């Protein structure tokens, strides 16, 4: 499959294939249109996702367009092209339907399952729609010897969504980050199957291509917690830089039809923007300044974003920065680490490193529920959710009793961590965080303060939100 790069005589073409097809070779022969042979150079290869890019030169090459695999549904017709079993002559074509859309954890890729025959020799060829658009790269099949059970019609292609995300790095010979483990954590009772990370890696700057540099988690989720530590590529005094996240991205990578983007910049500012529709530009929703933010060369900043329906929260280096209006795009989508969101914020050859990139799915585990709590001397009145979890977002609206001799809030992590954390407010206009080990009779005062110092005035009804993420928490 050849992708054009410029409409001039003597073009260079880029051929997308599988890693296992070119593994061990720096140069290969490429046959175009079943006739002309070109000497190709392996530009980049990704062993994990089994993808590779080969460059060939020079001629007038015609490229097939990419389709949109995110729109595929089981039953849609597709065709697979390749040189099955290495038979000489023309490439062979097989026809079938989309059986399912899946995520392959081992290959860290979106894949298309089909019953179209995919045999040895088909590897690296395109899977096409009935209108000739590229939907994926034929990669592997499962047969009886693989599964230990009778199996038939189980072919798979790496989806074009994964291909297009990896294409810029493969063209410039930059392998996928492999410096730290990328094993996805097992599902827990609170986050479901959409956990990702931790993973670390590098985003290489290339100002000439005009693209945002990304590393996608390949998840499909709406409500989430995402966090990572970023290492500054150079000092803010020498050149501008930016980094952050894309959430709820639908479509193909940086060409997403819809997405929400949250970035921080070397100028000590943050910005929230969204894109609604592939042909529309980005719309700035909100922006502001950062207080505790390192802009030195090699400086490190840790970002957290929580997204819950139309609301979000931004934290930088453990400090609450702002609430976020996410009401424009509330549907599920992919999540990515990004850099180079703004023109001029890249230096050729520079690298923005990220560490501990993680995504957790915020799946509602309890509620909504309503009720009353009856106070009793020497006892805490509680209503238990029955949910055991460590990382969480808890929220509730409380109606205050008369007078000021009251308090309410949340208790968390008991007995999962053998320690109970109590966070709430009282009738004197104070907030508090207390803690005690299970079995102890006395609470320890961790922190407290006056609500009015934070611009908060109590009412008859107060909505409280508590976010707990590992050893950090936020209360609003």
N, C-alpha and C positions, 0 to 999 in steps of 0.2 A: 504494500500500500504506500503510495508516494504522496507527500504533502508539499505543495509548491511553497517557495519562499520569496520569489520575485518574478515578475512577468517579463523577463528579458531573455534574449537568445543566449544559450549557454547557461541555463539555470543549474543550480545545485538542488537536488531533490533529497528529501529525508524519508526513509523507508522505516515503518514501524513493524516490528516483528517480536518474537519471543526471545528471552534471554537464552533458553536452552537450545535454540536454533543456532545461535552464533557463539555459544560459550566456548572459550579457549582460542578464539580467532580475533585478530585485529583487522583483517581484511577478508572479504567474502565476495563471491560473484552474485550479482543480482540480475535476474531476467525480467524484463519489462515487456508487457503485452505478448508474452509467450514467444518472443523473438529476439529482441536486442539484449545483449549482455553487457553489463557495466561492472567495473571494479568498484566495490563499495568499502568504505571505512567504517568500522564500528565506532560510533561517536560516544555512546553511553549505554550502560546496561544496569538493570535493576533485578537482581537475583530473587528478591523477596516477591515482587509482583510479577516476575517472569516476563519482563518487557525489555526491549532494546531498540535503539535507533541506529540506522546505518545511513550514511550520506553517500550519494552518487553524483557524478558530474560528467559531462555537461550536455544538456539537450533541452528540448521543449517537452516537459513532463505535464501530464494532465492528472489532476488530483480529484478523487471522489470527496464529497462533503461529509462531515460528521453529522450524524443524526442526534436525537435526544433520547438516550436510553431510559431516562427517568420517566418517560411517558409510556414505556412498554407495559403491556399487561399480558398475563397468561392467555395463550390462544393466538396472539399476534403471529403472523407468518414472517419467517426469516430465511435467508439462504446463507450457506457457508461455502467459501471458495478456498481451494488449496490444491496441492499436488499429492493427493491421497496415495500412500504407499510408495511415493516417489515415481509413479508411472510417468513415462516420457510423453511429450506432446502437450496438448492444451491442459490448462488447469481444469479440475473437475468442480462441479457445483452440486451441492445437496440442498434439499429444501425440507423445512420442518416448521415447527411452531415454538414459541417461547413457552417453556414448561414452568419456569419460576424465575424470580429475581432474588438473588441471595447475596449475603456477605460472606466471603471466604476469609476466616480469621488467619489461616496459615499464610495466605498470600496477601493479606491486608488489602483486599480489593473487592469492589463490587463485581459480581459475575452474573452472566446470563446463562441459565440452564435451558438447553434445547434438546429436542429429539432428532434434529437434523444430524445425519451421520458425520461425526468428526473422527477421522482416522489418523494414524501416524502419517505425517506429510502435510496434513492440514494446518499444523501449528504455524502461527504467525500470519496466517491469511485472515482476511476480514470476514466478519459476520455482517451481512447487509440487510437493510429493510427491503421491502418489495419495490421501493422507488430508488434503490441504489445508494442509500446513505449508510455510512459506516456506523454500526452500533457497538462493535466490539472486536477483539482480536481472539480468534480461535486458539485455545490454549491447551485444554486437557479433556480427558473423558474418564469415566469410571466404568469398569466392566466387572465381570464376575470374579476375576482373579484379584481385583483390588478390594472388593467389598466382602468376599467370602460368601456371597449370596448371589442368586440369579439377578443379573442387572442388564438392562438393555436400554438404549436411547438416552444415556446420561452424558451428554456433551456440554462443555462449558467454554464460554468466551469471557475474557476480561472486559468489563464494560467500558464504553468510551468515556464515561465520567472519570474513571480512574486513569485511563490513558491520557486524557487531556490535562489532568492534574500533574502527571509525571513528565509530560512531553517537554516543557521548557528545560528542566534539569537534565533530561536524557540527551537533548540536542547539544548541551554545553558540557557533556561528559561529567556531570555531577551525580554521583550515586546517591541513592536514598540514604538518609541518616541511619547508621547502624552502631553508633558508639555506645548506646545503652540499650538494655532490654526493652522490647516493645510488646511484651506479652500483655494481653488484655485481662484485667482482673475478673475473677469468677463473679457471676451475678450474686447480689445480696438481697435480703428481704426488702430493702428500701429502694434500690436503684434499678432493679430489673436487669435487662440484658444489654443496656447501652453504656456500659463502662468502657472507657478507653484510657490507656496509658498505665503508668507514666512512660513517656518517651522523650528523648532529647535529640537534638540535631542542629543543623545549620541551614540558614536561608542565605543564598548567595546573591549579592547585588548585581544587577545588570541593567543600568539605566537606558540602554539602547533599545530594549524590547518594549518599553512602555507598559509593562505588566506588573501587577501586584504579585509579590513572591509569596507562595503559600505552602503549607504542609497540612493536608486535610486529615481529619480523624476517621473519615468514612463512616460516620454514624448518621442516624436519621432520628432527630429528637427535637422537641420544642422547649420543654421545661428542663433546665439543666444548671449545673455548676461547671464552669470551666476555669482553669487556672494554670499559670506557667510562670517561670522565672526567665527574664530576658537579660542578655548580656549586651551592653552597648557596643556597636561596631567600632566607634571612634568617639572622640570628645565632641560635645555640642559646639564648642568653640571653633572646631575645624570644618564641620559640615553638618547639615541637617540630617536627621534620621527619624523614623517612626516605627512603631510595632504595636501589635494588639491581636484582636480576634475577629473572625467572621462567624456569625451564628445564624441558624435558620436559613442556610444557603440552599437554594434549589436550582437545578440546571447543571451546568458543567463547569465546576471550579470557579475561576475568576470571571467566567462568562455567565455566572449565575443570573437567572431571570429575576430572582428575588434574594435579598440577603440583608442582614443587619451587620454593621461594621462598627467596632469600638476600638479606637486607637489612642495611644499617647505619643507625644512628640518630644524632640530634643529641646523645644522651647518651653517645656514644663506645662503643657496644656493637654487636655483630652478632648475628644470629639466623638459624638454618636451620629451616625448617618445610616440611611437605608436606600435600597434600590428596589423599585417595584416595576418589573418588566424589563426584558432584555434590551429594549431600545431606549429605555429611560436613563437619565443620569442619576447620580447619587444626590440625595436630599439630606442636608444637614438638619438634624433634629435638635441637638443641644451640644454645647461645648463649655469648657471652663478651665480653671487653672488647677495645678497640682502643688501641694505643699512639700511633702517629704518625697523628693524625687531626685535620683542620682543621674546626672548628665555627663559624668566623666567617662573617658575611654576605659572600657572594661567594667564600668559600673553595672550593678545588678539591680533590677526592679522586678517585683513580683506583682502580678495582676490577677485579680479574681473578678469574674462576672457571674451573677446569678440571674436567671431569666425565668419568670413565672407568668405565663400568659402575657398580658399587656404591660407588665411591670418588670423592671430589672433593677439591679444594684451593682454599683462599680466600687471596687476596693483596690487600692494601690499601696503596697508595702504595709499592709495591716491597717490602713486608715480608710474609713468610709469616705468616699469622694462624692457620690451623687446617686440619687435614684434615676432610673432610665425609663423613658417612655418607649415601650416596645409594641404599642398598639397597632402600628402600621402593618407589621408582619408577625403573626402569631402562630403560623403553621410550623410543622416539623421540617427540619433541613439539616444540612451538614455543618460541621464546626471545623474551623481552621485557624492555625497560627499564621500571621501575615506580617510582612514588612514592605516598605516602599509604597504605602498607600497614597502618598502625596508626591507630585512631580518635583524632582530636584532633591529628594531625600534618599538618594542612593549614590554610592561611590563604586565605580567598576572594580571588581575583584574583592570588595569588602564582604564581610560575613556577619550576619546577625545570628548569634547563637541563642537557642532556647533550651531550657531544662525543665524536666518534670511536667511536661504538657499532659494534662489530664482532663477528662470530661466525665461527669457523672449525670446520669438521667435522674431528674427529680420526678419520680412517679408518686402520685398521691397514694398514700398508704392508709389513710384514715380520714374520715369526715366527708363533708362538713357535719358537725354535730352541735347541738345546743343543749343547755341544761342549767342547773343551779348548783352552787357550792355552799354548804351550810357549815359555818365556822364552829369549832369546838375547842375549848381550852386545851393547851398542850399538844394539839394535833394539827397537822396540815390537812385541810380539806382538798381532796384531789379528784380528778376525773381522768382515768388512765386511757390512753389510746391503744395500749397493747402492742405497740410497734417497737421492736428492738432495732436500734440503729445508732450509728456514731455521727455521720454527716447528715445534716437535715436542715430544712426550713420549717419552722412552726409558726403559725399565726392564728390569732383569735381576736374577736371583739368582745370586750368586757363591759358590763353595765355596773357602774360604781354604786355601792350601797350608800346610805345616808351617813353624814358626818365625815370624819377623817381617820377613824380608827379601823383601817382596812389595808390590805395589800393583795395583789394578785399577779400572776405571771405564769412561768413555765418551770417544770423540773425536767431535766434530760439526763441521759446516760446512766441510768440506775435501773438494774444492777449490771448492765453490760460492761461498764468500766470499773465496777466496785466503788464508784464515787458518784455522788449526786450533786448536780449543779442546779441552783435555783436562781432564776433571773426574773425580775419583775419591777413593779412600781408600787408606791403606797399613797395613802390619802394626804400625806404632807407634801406631796409634789416631789418625791425623791425616786430615783431608780437604784436598784441594788443588784449585786451578784454575790451570792453566798455559795459555799461548798462544804461538803463533809464526806468523809469516808463512810461506807456502809457499816453500820454498827455503832458509830460514834453518836453521842447525844448532843453535841454542840456543833453549830455551824461556824465556819471561818468566814469573816468578811473579806472578800477578795477586792471589791471595788464598789463605789457608790457615788452619788452626786445629785445635785439639784437639776430637775428637768428644765427649769426656766433658763439655766445657764446654756442650754442647747436650743433655746427658742421654742420650747414645748410648753403648752398650756393644757392642763387637764380639763376634760369635759365630763359630762355624765356618762358618755360612752367613749371608750378608748380602744383603738386597734393596735395591737402589739405584734411585732414580727421579730423572730429570733433566728439567726443563721449561725450554724455551727459547722466548721470545716476543719477537721483535724484538731490542732491545738489553738485555733483562732476562732473568735466568735464576734458577731455584730448584733446589736439590739436597737430596734427603732420602734 
